[in-house]
């Protein structure tokens, strides 16, 4: 499997997987890039390169390279409609 290129997720905000999240319930969704999909779970990476496995049950047809919003270990939606484009990366 080829990993998606490293992205500038900072444009979606400063939240990371290890900080700035909920703490019942600070209500921050963390932008992450999908590295690998494993059934109803996906390996994702935040802007600092931290990786975790999250549930993707609520987001249909997740693919590697997409940008998701994650809250409490669950993907709750896509950022900018899905796949990262070269125009956004610039």
C-alpha positions in Angstrom: 0.0 0.0 0.0 1.3 3.4 -0.9 0.9 6.1 1.8 -0.8 9.4 0.8 1.5 12.3 0.7 2.0 14.4 3.9 -0.5 17.3 4.0 -0.7 20.7 5.5 -3.7 19.9 7.8 -3.0 23.1 9.7 -5.3 25.0 7.3 -8.2 23.1 8.9 -7.3 24.3 12.4 -4.7 23.7 15.1 -6.4 20.7 16.8 -4.3 17.5 17.0 -5.2 13.9 18.1 -3.4 14.2 21.4 -4.5 17.7 22.4 -7.3 20.1 21.9 -10.0 17.4 21.7 -13.1 16.9 23.6 -12.3 16.4 27.4 -16.1 15.9 27.6 -17.0 17.9 25.5 -14.8 20.7 24.3 -16.4 19.8 21.0 -13.4 20.0 18.6 -13.3 17.8 15.6 -9.7 17.1 14.6 -8.9 17.1 10.8 -6.9 14.0 9.8 -5.8 12.3 6.6 -6.8 8.7 6.0 -3.7 6.5 5.6 -5.4 3.1 5.3 -9.0 1.8 5.5 -9.6 -1.5 7.3 -13.3 -2.3 7.0 -15.3 -0.1 9.4 -12.0 1.4 10.8 -9.3 3.6 9.3 -5.7 4.5 10.2 -5.6 8.3 10.2 -2.8 10.9 10.7 -3.1 14.4 12.1 -1.0 17.4 11.1 1.8 16.4 13.6 2.1 12.9 12.1 0.3 11.2 15.0 -1.6 8.1 13.9 -4.6 6.4 15.4 -7.3 4.0 14.3 -10.8 5.5 14.2 -14.3 4.2 13.4 -15.6 5.2 10.0 -19.2 3.8 10.4 -20.8 7.3 10.0 -18.8 8.3 6.9 -19.6 6.1 3.8 -17.0 5.0 1.3 -13.9 6.3 3.1 -10.7 6.2 0.9 -7.0 6.7 1.6 -6.0 10.3 1.1 -9.3 11.8 2.2 -9.5 14.4 4.9 -11.9 13.5 7.7 -13.1 15.2 10.8 -12.7 13.0 13.9 -14.2 13.4 17.4 -13.6 10.9 20.2 -12.2 8.3 17.9 -15.1 8.4 15.4 -15.0 10.0 12.0 -18.0 12.4 11.8 -17.6 13.8 8.3 -15.4 14.9 5.5 -13.5 18.2 5.2 -13.9 20.1 2.0 -16.0 17.3 0.5 -13.3 14.6 0.6 -10.1 14.0 -1.4 -7.2 16.4 -1.0 -6.5 18.2 -4.3 -3.2 19.7 -5.6 -4.9 23.1 -5.7 -5.7 23.0 -2.0 -2.2 21.8 -1.1 -0.6 24.9 -2.5 
